[in-house]
Amino acid sequence: MERCGMTRNDARGMGAMLKAVVAAVKLVAAEEIMPRYLKVAHQRKSDGSLCTEADVAAQTALTKKLQAILHVPVLGEEMPAKEQHAIWQSGHDGLWCVDPIDGTSNFVRGLPYFAVSVALLREGKSVLGVVYDPVADEVFAAESGKGAFLNGEKLIGREPAGLLEQALANVDLKRLGTKLVGQLAANPPYGSQRNFGASTLDWCYTAAGRYDLYLHGGQKLWDYAAGTLILWESGGHACCIENDDFMQGDIWQRSVIAASNKKLFDEWKSWIRAQ
């Protein structure tokens, strides 16, 4: 069955470790990322994606600060794939997963839709997650079993669309099958569609009800590690296109079907798999 999180009414607020991670992320964004916004040069990595001095500096700073909070390995996007795989294999008892700037293309071009993402994983599952949008100064955070938060307050999403055809969907078309893309273009089941190029924020916006639906053809671990927990702890639902258990997908290329409530999730999933 799909993994979902239920908001705990008895959760009193963010725990000490979550607060410490939030503080670390905000400080790194203030010191290493925003001073370089619109000013930094960029280069392309071997996979064609962008990397900037800000990405590297932020990852280095986050590694130091996170290991001061809990000394376990740090797996970052700006690492060689071989190193990432080795850390994953050795981090069963605990590892930090970091995307220093998700949405680097937006960051470079001055589009204000990018974020810093940090997750703590144990036994391959996220137990703590933080996604920070430094332009909007919004911190989405969650801890397993303790609920999700927006700027320190319990995350309460807006009322979702009542019908699938009225829903606002975030759809990334790049890694979806040709037939599905054709149907989404010609006969979309939703009312309107967006995609702004930062997966970590997409998860959080779905959790907050800013998007009713979400679809992505393939994400890396650092794209979803924090966001899935925030969605689940807010009461949202997610699975892969191929199977109902999101946690069973390939960690390096995991597809996403998600929605802010169960009714829309079931209808959205059924429509996608019927194509």
N, C-alpha and C positions, 0 to 999 in steps of 0.2 A: 504494500500500500504506500501512497505518497506520504512523505514526511511532512508533518505540520506542527506548528507550535501554538500553544494556547496561552493567552495572556493570564498571568497569575494575579488575582485580585489582592492577594496578601503580600505581594512584593512591595517593599517600603522605599525602594530607591536603589541607586547603583551602589555596588559593593566597592571596597577600598581598591582592589586591583583594577577594576574597570575604570574608576575615577583616575587612577594613576596613568593608565594607558591613554585615556582621553587627554589628560594634561600633557603627556609626552607628545602625542600626535599634534596637538594644537601648537606647541612650542616649536616643533620641527617645521611645521607649515609656516609659522611666522618668521623663523630664522633662515630657512633654506629654500623655501618654495616661493612665497609671495614676493620677496625682494627681486626674484628673477623673472617674474611674470611679465611677458611681453618684451623681455630684454635678452633672453638666453638663446644662444645658438643651438642647433640640433644636428643629429646625425642619424643614419639608419642602421639598425642592427641586421644581423644575417637573415632574420625572418621578414625583413622589410618594415618592421615597426619602428617608430621614432624613439630616440632616447636623448635626453638633454643632461647638461651638468646638474640641473636641479633634481632630476630623477636619482642620479648617482649620489649626490650630496645628501639628499633626504633619506635614501636607503641606509647610507653609512651612519647618519645621525640616529635614525630610528633603531638600528641594530644595537647601538651602544645604550640607548635609553631603555629599550625593551629588555635587554639582558640584565640591566640593573634592577628591573622589576622582578623578572624571573629568568634565571640563567639556563635557558634551553636554546637549541639551535634556531637560527633565523633563516628562513627560506624567502628570498626576495625575487621579484620579477627581473631585476637587473643583475642576474647571475647567469653564467653559462648553464645550459640545460643539464650537462653532466653533474654539475655541483648541486643543482636543484634536486635531481633524482637521488643523489647520495644522501642529502639532508632528509628527504622524505623517508627514505629507507631506515635511517637511523633515528628518526624523531617520533617513534611510536609513543613514547611516554610523555612527549610534549615538544611542540615546536611553534614558533611564531611564523606567520605567513604575512608578507608585506608586499603591497603594491604602492610604491612611494608616490607616484602620480598616475592614477588611472584616468585616461583621456589626455595623454600627452599631446596628441595632434590638436586638440582643443586648446590646451595650455599654450602651445607654441603660436597658434593663430589668434589668440585673444578671445576665444569663445568661452564664456564663464560656466562651463559644465565639466568639471574635473574634480577628483577627490583623492584623498589619502585613505588607504584601507589597511587595517591590521586585524588579524585574527589569531587567537591561540587555539591550537588543535591538540587534542589528546586522543590517542588510539584512532587517529584519522578523522576525528569529528570535531567540529568547531564548538568550543565551550565559551568563547568570549569573542566579541567582534565590535570594531569601531570603524565607521566611515565618516570622514570629515570633509565637508565642502568649504574650503577657506574663503571663497568669494561670498557665498551666502552666510558664512559663519554658522553653519548647521552641523551639529554632531549627532549622528545616528549611532546608537550603541545597544548592545544586548549581552546578556549573560545567560547561559543555559539554565532554564527553570526559573528565571527571575524577571522575565519580561523584556520588552524593548523600550528604548528611551529616545527622545529627541530633545537635545539641549538640556539634559538632566531631568526632564519631565516624562512621565509615562507616555509612550507613543500611542495615540488614539487616532487611527486613520479616519478620514472623512467617509461618509456613507457611500458605498459603491453604487455603480449603475444597477438598476433593477433588472435590466434585460441585456443580453449579450449584444444585441444590435445597437444599444445605446452606449456601450462601453468605450473607454479610451484605452487603446493598446499601445504598448511599446514593443516594436518588432524590429529586430536586426535581421536583415535579409541575406547577409553575406554568405553564411554557411548553411543555409537551408536548401533542401532539395528543389530541383527545377519545377516539378509539378506543384509542390506546395507554394512556392513563390508565385507561380502563375495564378493559382487560385486566390491567394492573398491580394494580388493586384487586380484581378478581374471581379472576384466575388467575395470581398472581405465580410466576415460575419459581425464585425464590430462597427461602431459609429465613426471613429476617427483613429489616426495612427501617428506615432511619433518615434523618433530615435535620435539621440543626441551624442552617442559615442562614448559613454562611460558606464560600463556594466555595473560597477559597484554602486553608483548612484541610482541606476535603474532598479536594482533590488530594493533600495531604501524608499524610492518614490512609490514603488508598488506597495511596500509595507505601509506607507503613509496614506495610501488611497489616492495619490496623485495620478497614478496609472491604475486602471482596473485589471489589466491583463499584461503579461510579459511573455515574449518568445525570443529565444536566441538559439542559434544552431550549434554553437560550440564555444565554451569558455574554459580558460585555464583556472587552476586552483586559486590563484590570487584574485581572480575576477569574482568568484562566488563565495569564498571562505567566510568572509564577514557578513556579506549580504544575505546569504541563506539563513543564517542564524537570526538576523534582525527581522527578516520576513516571518520565519516560523514563530518567533517569540512575540510577534505582533498579532498572531492568529492567521497568517496567510498560509498558502499552500503551494507546493512545487513538486515537480517530477521531471523526468527526462522525456524526450519525445519517444524514445525506444522502450522505456519501462517505467513502472509506477514508483519505484524506489530510487529517489534522486541520488542516494548515497552509493548506489551500485554502478553508476556510470564511470567511464574512464576519467580519472582525476585531471588529466591534462587536456581533455577535449570533451567537456560535458555539456550536452544540450539542455535547454531549459524551457519548460512550460510552467507558468506561475500565474497566480491571481490573488487578489486581496481577500476573497471570500470563497467558501466552498461551492456554492451554487454556480457562480461564474467559472470557477476552476473546472468543475466537472463538464460544463457545456463547452468551454474552450478546448479542453483536452480531447473531448469526443470529436469536435469539429476538425481539429488538426489531424488526428489519427485516421479520420475518414477520407482524407485527401490522398 
